Amino acid sequence: MTRQPIKSEPGYTIALEWCGHATKRHVLRFCGDFIDSFVSYGAAVVRAVGHNNIRKGQEPIVEQPVTK
């Protein structure tokens, strides 16, 4: 089953595929082009949102250490 993680951007798709690992992975594609593969669907969605932001010229999503 192929899902579209960003409803306003139908070019992004995530589907379970064989991609060189021992098990199927969630593969993120934009307009059919491979972006990356992930163990979890949620991780693929976050990457799709980040990719879309960068594509539109916005700041990328980056991991920041927690400060107190």
C-alpha positions in Angstrom: 0.0 0.0 0.0 1.4 3.4 -1.0 0.5 6.4 1.2 0.8 10.1 0.6 2.2 11.6 3.8 1.6 15.3 2.8 -1.9 15.8 1.4 -1.0 19.1 -0.2 2.1 17.6 -2.0 1.0 14.5 -3.8 4.5 14.0 -5.2 5.6 12.4 -1.9 4.9 8.7 -1.4 5.8 6.1 1.2 5.5 2.4 0.6 6.9 -0.8 2.1 9.6 -2.0 -0.4 12.5 -4.3 -0.5 15.6 -2.1 -0.8 18.7 -4.1 0.1 17.8 -4.8 3.8 16.8 -8.1 5.4 13.2 -6.9 5.7 11.0 -4.4 3.8 11.4 -0.8 4.7 9.3 2.3 4.4 10.7 4.0 1.2 10.1 7.7 0.7 10.0 8.9 -2.9 9.4 12.3 -4.4 7.9 12.1 -7.9 9.1 8.5 -8.1 12.7 9.4 -7.1 14.1 7.5 -4.1 14.9 9.8 -1.2 15.6 7.4 1.7 14.4 4.2 3.5 13.2 4.0 7.1 12.3 1.3 9.7 9.3 3.3 10.8 6.5 5.1 8.9 6.7 8.1 11.3 10.4 8.6 10.5 9.6 8.7 6.8 6.9 11.3 7.3 9.3 13.5 9.2 11.8 13.2 6.4 9.2 14.0 3.8 8.2 17.2 5.7 11.8 18.2 6.0 12.5 17.5 2.3 9.5 19.5 1.4 10.6 22.5 3.5 14.1 22.5 1.9 12.6 22.2 -1.5 10.5 25.3 -0.9 13.5 27.2 0.4 12.6 27.0 4.1 14.9 26.1 7.0 15.6 22.4 7.4 14.4 20.5 10.4 17.5 19.7 12.6 17.9 17.8 15.8 18.9 20.1 18.7 20.2 18.9 22.0 18.0 19.6 25.0 19.3 22.4 27.2 18.2 23.2 30.7 
